[in-house]
Amino acid sequence: MTDDLVVRPLAGPEELDLFLGLSYTLDHELADDLGAGRRRPDWLWVALRDGRLLGRIAWWTGEDGGAPLVLDFFDLDPELPADEAAEVGRRLLATALPAVVPAGTVPPEYTRYLPADWREVPETRDRVELLFSLLAETGARPLVERLRLEWLPGTPVAEPTGRLAFRPVRDREDLVGLMTPVMEGTLDAHGRADLAGGLTPREAAERHHDEEFAHYASPRAWWRVAELPDTGEPVGFVVPARNHYNPIIAYLGVLPAHRGRGYADEILAEGTRILADAGMPRIRAATDLGNVPMAAAFARAGYVNFQRQVDHVWDAPGASRS
């Protein structure tokens, strides 16, 4: 029963330990995120009965003062029976969503990080599918499952073959101009969603650059364009960077005219080399499960699939929250 359930946001950062009464892979980031303004106490909600934490939900943004960009915490006490857990989850969503997401706007994307074998472990699968079913009741739908990948120091990096020459990205237009044709035939579900939503390839590239790449504090001198050494014709590009949490391969693209020739391996090796030479303790990356060519390139480069990422989206505001 949920009639005695209290659902409320945290009163302030001093209640973070209460929120940490359940566990998830991003718990270690919460304190720093609150301090930096990437999270706010009124975006961290808890469901309590007699002081016991039964569920929690939270949103994240990219910079202090920004709107909520991602719903990335949604957890229920694993000791609850499934029907009771479902009722707690419904109350959390019904109360917190309208309080955090402005009326008339589309809720931010939901992202969940999962063990790579989550489907093979019945207990994990059942808990996760319960969360997904509760989100579906509010109008969310699955968008994509992604591989989360990691390269560690000591893993060999392929030596340059001489087939490509690399230069730094000159400026915004240099990179956006190369991203645009890559967007036209992208296998990335988020890119496809941008195009299906009415953006042109150019507009999708600009949004990706301006909303993500432009906010990295790491040196833009790391970003590379791959060219044919004899003619200077662009073949592709790679964006090695560091976000708030990890060194990453933020984006890698091969222009349509040059696909199918193994260039992705050499471009990925260049991006990996840049971060490795900078002394990074690890490199993270991600690619859609369905992007088989890119997943294979990461595997050849020694990147290990350590987690999965499942994303859900809402297509319209005003979805049912009851």
Disulfide bonds with the S-S distance in Angstrom:
none
